[in-house]
């Protein structure tokens, strides 16, 4: 048993899988083998803030009676208190993570907010660690997880594209391409990500690279879904040369 306590650092990871790290620095340790019900409780609080107990019980155990759901919640809280006392607090009928507990999804959201803020400097919007680019709770199929998974995917993709444009405008073309290709890797058929790569190459003056990216994306769309790039993307390269059919 590890005593988290007020002010002692803990970190919950939900991207690329669930994990809880207790302590800080050399004294940190992973919290292993938590029951899935306890993991779901922690994850729900990471994503929902400070919900009422009744809401948590209903969302985590929707298929059983209200009485049974509240009993399952009490059991999960008891198990969590045994494993990590103080990680979750109960106040006025509401549950929340203790103050100071870090969550990777919240760190990602903080980065996205900085990206969207025009007052942020480039030093405030550097690409996040690779761990923040993973899928939210892969293999979990609760409705509340899948909704949040899609939200995380969308806001991160838009932020990566926006950062790439800002970095290219500042002349940091290598970093801009790194951000743009992070978006491409996350969603290979996302046109706006490929458009961002093309824009970075054009901003740097690499016309041949821009055309190559366009042609590769056009072939990928044709192979995967039998579609063509939008007119929006075609306009990016139309002024360079007349577009020729892809050689297949």
N, C-alpha and C positions, 0 to 999 in steps of 0.2 A: 504494500500500500504506500502510495506517495501522497504526502500532504501538499496540495497546491497552495492553499492559503492566499490571503489577500496580498497583492503586490508581487507574488512570485510568478515568474513568467511561464506561460504555456502557449503552445501554438497548435492549432488544428489545421490539417490539410485536407481538402476535399477534391482538389484538382489532381487527376491521375490516380485517384484512389484515396480512401479514408485513412487518416493517421492522426495520432495525438502525441505531441512531444512535450514533456514536462520538464521544467527547470530551464536553465540557460547555460550557454558555454560548455565547459567541460563537465558540468554536473547534470546536463540534460540526459533524459532517458525516454525511450519510446514506451507508450502505454500499449501493451500487447494483449491480444485475445479478448477484447471487449465483446460481450454478446451483441448480436446484430441489433437487437432492440435498443441497446444503449448507444450504439453507433448512430442509429437513426435519430435518437433523441438529440444527441450532440449536433449532428448535421442540421437538423431542423432548426435548432436555436441559432446556429451559425448563419443560416439563410433568412431567418424570419425576425430576428431582433429580440423583442420582449413580449411574446404572445401570452394570453391567458392560458391557464392549465387546461381548461375545457377545449380550447382550440387545438392545443398540442395533442391531447388524447384523441380527439376526433380525427385529426389528420394522420396520425401515426397508426391508429387502429380503427379504420373506417368500417371494417366488415363485422364488428362485434357490437354488442350493446354498449350504451354509455357507461353503465356500471362496470362492465368488463374492461372497457378502454381505460377508465380511470384507475382500475386495479393494475392494469399493465403498466401505466405510467408510474404509479407508486413503486412498482417492482423495479422498473428501469432506473428511477431516481435512487432507490436504495442501493442497487448494484453499482451505480456510478459513484455514489458517496463512499462506498467501500473502496473502490479502485482509485478515485482521485477526489478526495474531500475538497469542497470549495470551488470546483470547476464550474458548477452551475449554482446559481442563487435563486431563491424563491422569495418573492416579496409581493404582498397585496394580491395574491392569487395569480401572479405572473412569474414566468420562468425566463432566465437570461443567463448568458455566460458571465462569469465573474469579470470585474474590471481588470484590464490588462491582458486578457487572453487574446492572442493574435489569431487571425483566420486568413488563410491565403486568398479566399474569394474577396474578402473585404480589402485586402491589400491590392488586389487587381482592380477593384472598383475605385480605390483611391487614385491609382495610376490613371484610370480612364478619366476621372474627373479632372486631373491635372492636364491631360491631353486636350480635353475640351475647353479648358480655360485659356483664352488668348493671352492672358497675363503671365502664364507659366513660361519660364525659360527652357531652353533645350536641355539643360542639366536636370530639370524636373521631370522630363518625359523620356528619359533614356529607356531603351527596351527593358522590360522586366526580365527576371530570371526565367530560365526555361521552364521551371516548375509551374509558373503562372500561365503557361500556354497549353496546359493539358486539359483533357475533357473532365467535366464535373462528374464525379462519382460514377465512373463507367461501370456498367452492369447493374445499376440501381434503376428500377422502373416505377417507383412511386410517382404519382401525378405531380406532386409538388417538386420532386427532383427534376423531372423532365421539363417542366415549365422553366425552372431556374437554369437548367442546362442550356436551353435555347437562348434565354436572355444573355447568359454569360458569353455564349458563342457569338452572338450578334454584336454586343457592345465591344468585345475584344477585337473582332474583325474590323469594325469601323475605326477603332482607336489605332490599330496597327497601320491601316491605310493612311489615316490622318498624320500619324507620326512620320511615315515615310515621305509624305509631301513636304512636311515642315523641314525635315532633315535635308531633303534635296534642295529646297529653297535656300538653305544655309550653306550649300556646297559640300555637305557631308554625304556624298553619293554612295559610298560603300555601306554606311550605316543605314541609309535610306533603302537600299536594296535588301539589306538584311531584314528590315521591318516588313517590306513588301512581300518578300518571299516567305516570311513567317505566316502571313495571311494566305498566300497561295498554298503552302503545305497543309494548313488547317482545312482549307476548302478548295480543292483543285479546280472545281468547276465554277467558282465564283468569279464572274467577269470583272467586277470592280477591283478585285485584287490584282488580276492580270493587267488591267488598265493602269493601275498604279505603277507596276513594274515598267510598263511602256513609257509612262510619263517621266519616271526617273531617268531612264536611258535617254529620252529626248532632251531633258533638261541638261544632262551631262554632255550632250552632243553626239551620243553613240547611236546614230541612225540605223546602222546595220543590226545592232543588238535589239533595238526597238522593233524592227521588222521581223526579226527572227522570233521574238517572243510572241508577236501577233500571229505569225504563221503557225507556231506550235500550238497556241491556244485554239486557233481555228480548226486545226486538225483534231485536237482533243475533243472539242465539242461535237464535231462530225462523227467521230468514232463512238463517243459515249452516249449521246442523246440525239444524234442526227440533226443538230441545229447549227446555226451560224452566229458569229458575234453580232451584237447589236450595232445599229447605226452609230450610236454614241462612241463605241470603240473604233469602228471603221474610220470615223472622222479623224481620229488621232493620227492615223498613218496615211490617209488619202492624199494629203498635200505633199507627201514625200515622193511617192511614185504611184502610178496606176496599179491597183491591186490585181495580182494574177492568181488564178486558181492554184490551190495547193497541189503539189505533185504527190500522188498517192502510190 
